[in-house]
């Protein structure tokens, strides 16, 4: 039995992971801005579930939620940084305030919670940090540039964190979902810019706004299956650094890897020509 600490646990992927972790016999600290929504969804969980108020952008709340988890269960084994928000629009269209808002949750909020929980895992010399990224954390796409940039940031520091924590017995895994049938494309999770630029309307960014509306609640991925895979993979003790979820994600990652390889090969001679010349032997 492990203790799972899950952010954004009142809906979407977070709630599904809570359900699967409980079903696997784990104890769960489930956090959200409105923890009553968690207890309403899981009325039969009993003392296996601790619902805690947490706005991940509040560092003091992150410390308090961690302390509550330790007081109740004595340890934390798995941290799932799931809380996040989206923003849709061409890069130029998104205001400074909207950019900062999505970074506050997706990047700085995730770091707040990680800094609160990581000392517990280090002291135990055991544990696992699971950061919810996205296919957008590996492949930038039109209309999703700012959102993708937050996930690229998560990918970058998670790679470093994995190396830093490995000698201390702590693992790190990035989850990269494609399109899954959650409420991510609803107004409750996704902000779509209202002040658009005409030049982008008929281009890729404008088309993506239409696509997002059309596919909402018709995405190909099943979040219940994804949550089961996440829990089983972490429980296996053999979790990879990156776990892609969804056929669309796998295809996008494969396409980018092929593109990067082709471009690298094409420009290899130019790239390696920039070093100092070796001194000529006398």
Secondary structure in CASP SS format (residue, H / E / C, confidence):
PFRMAT SS
TARGET T0000
AUTHOR 0000-0000-0000
METHOD secondary structure of the structure
MODEL  1
X C 1.00
X C 1.00
X E 1.00
X E 1.00
X E 1.00
X E 1.00
X C 1.00
X C 1.00
X C 1.00
X C 1.00
X C 1.00
X H 1.00
X H 1.00
X H 1.00
X H 1.00
X H 1.00
X H 1.00
X H 1.00
X H 1.00
X H 1.00
X H 1.00
X H 1.00
X H 1.00
X C 1.00
X C 1.00
X C 1.00
X E 1.00
X E 1.00
X E 1.00
X E 1.00
X E 1.00
X E 1.00
X C 1.00
X C 1.00
X C 1.00
X H 1.00
X H 1.00
X H 1.00
X H 1.00
X H 1.00
X H 1.00
X C 1.00
X C 1.00
X C 1.00
X C 1.00
X H 1.00
X H 1.00
X H 1.00
X E 1.00
X E 1.00
X E 1.00
X E 1.00
X E 1.00
X C 1.00
X C 1.00
X C 1.00
X C 1.00
X C 1.00
X H 1.00
X H 1.00
X H 1.00
X H 1.00
X H 1.00
X H 1.00
X H 1.00
X H 1.00
X H 1.00
X H 1.00
X H 1.00
X H 1.00
X H 1.00
X H 1.00
X H 1.00
X C 1.00
X C 1.00
X C 1.00
X C 1.00
X E 1.00
X E 1.00
X E 1.00
X E 1.00
X C 1.00
X C 1.00
X C 1.00
X C 1.00
X E 1.00
X E 1.00
X E 1.00
X C 1.00
X C 1.00
X H 1.00
X H 1.00
X H 1.00
X C 1.00
X C 1.00
X H 1.00
X H 1.00
X H 1.00
X H 1.00
X H 1.00
X H 1.00
X H 1.00
X H 1.00
X H 1.00
X H 1.00
X H 1.00
X H 1.00
X H 1.00
X H 1.00
X H 1.00
X H 1.00
X H 1.00
X H 1.00
X H 1.00
X H 1.00
X H 1.00
X H 1.00
X H 1.00
X H 1.00
X H 1.00
X H 1.00
X H 1.00
X H 1.00
X H 1.00
X C 1.00
X C 1.00
X E 1.00
X E 1.00
X E 1.00
X E 1.00
X E 1.00
X E 1.00
X C 1.00
X C 1.00
X H 1.00
X H 1.00
X H 1.00
X C 1.00
X C 1.00
X C 1.00
X C 1.00
X C 1.00
X C 1.00
X C 1.00
X H 1.00
X H 1.00
X H 1.00
X H 1.00
X H 1.00
X H 1.00
X H 1.00
X H 1.00
X H 1.00
X H 1.00
X H 1.00
X H 1.00
X H 1.00
X H 1.00
X H 1.00
X H 1.00
X H 1.00
X H 1.00
X H 1.00
X H 1.00
X H 1.00
X H 1.00
X C 1.00
X C 1.00
X C 1.00
X E 1.00
X E 1.00
X E 1.00
X E 1.00
X E 1.00
X E 1.00
X E 1.00
X E 1.00
X C 1.00
X C 1.00
X E 1.00
X C 1.00
X C 1.00
X C 1.00
X C 1.00
X C 1.00
X C 1.00
X C 1.00
X C 1.00
X C 1.00
X E 1.00
X E 1.00
X E 1.00
X C 1.00
X C 1.00
X C 1.00
X C 1.00
X C 1.00
X H 1.00
X H 1.00
X H 1.00
X H 1.00
X C 1.00
X C 1.00
X H 1.00
X H 1.00
X H 1.00
X H 1.00
X H 1.00
X H 1.00
X H 1.00
X H 1.00
X H 1.00
X H 1.00
X H 1.00
X H 1.00
X C 1.00
X C 1.00
X C 1.00
X C 1.00
X C 1.00
X E 1.00
X C 1.00
X H 1.00
X H 1.00
X H 1.00
X H 1.00
X H 1.00
X H 1.00
X H 1.00
X H 1.00
X H 1.00
X H 1.00
X H 1.00
X H 1.00
X H 1.00
X C 1.00
X C 1.00
X C 1.00
X C 1.00
X C 1.00
X C 1.00
X E 1.00
X E 1.00
X E 1.00
X E 1.00
X C 1.00
X H 1.00
X H 1.00
X H 1.00
X H 1.00
X H 1.00
X H 1.00
X H 1.00
X H 1.00
X H 1.00
X H 1.00
X H 1.00
X H 1.00
X H 1.00
X H 1.00
X H 1.00
X H 1.00
X H 1.00
X H 1.00
X H 1.00
X H 1.00
X C 1.00
X H 1.00
X H 1.00
X H 1.00
X H 1.00
X H 1.00
X C 1.00
X C 1.00
X C 1.00
X C 1.00
X C 1.00
X C 1.00
X C 1.00
X C 1.00
X C 1.00
X C 1.00
END
